[in-house]
Amino acid sequence: TIILGNTSNAFTGAVTFAGPTLGGVTVANTGAFDLGALTLGAGANLVVTATGAVTQSGVLTVPGTTSISAAGQLVTLTLANDFTGAVSVDGLTVQLTDTNSIVLGGSTVTDTYTVIASAGDITQAASSPLVVTNAASFTVNGGGTTITLNDAANSFGSTVAFAGAALANVTVVDITSFDFGAV
């Protein structure tokens, strides 16, 4: 396990973590944070806290949960990532891509939220509401047929769009009024 949780850390280039059976990574950074390639061991979690944008220059493979805390900042994780556990994000504009299915954890997004499951479905972890201030879009590709966002405390503040070549089922719950975007 690698724990670099001091909020005064100031990494300026891409940061790569490695180990033969890396048990998890917890890292904090003052300013923007660029994740290099990362492959965690079975069940291991990724926790990132940053006061600037969170981006990536390498593919992320996370068998456990992923938690990104970058309130008011861009979070752009759009490479061919493989997130197995729930992905939770606190950020401004958030973009997530998974090569398979993706499970969304509780998230607060104060601008737009874009999620792409490149070869599977999009689901939501239990008791993990999504709070999105502006537009949201969810896309399933490569055989993905289902988008299920059914937490009773979800709150979408603007249009929500759903897409996928084979999209067959969408389930969504919102505690506020709901505005369908393109489906």
PyMOL commands that set and color helices and strands:
alter all, ss='L'
color gray80, all
select strands_A, chain A and resi 2-4+14-15+24-29+33-35+38-39+45-50+54-56+60-62+66-69+75-83+87-91+94-98+102-104+107-109+113-117+122-124+130-132+136-140+146-149+155-156+159-163+169-172+179-180
alter strands_A, ss='S'
color yellow, strands_A
deselect
rebuild
show_as cartoon
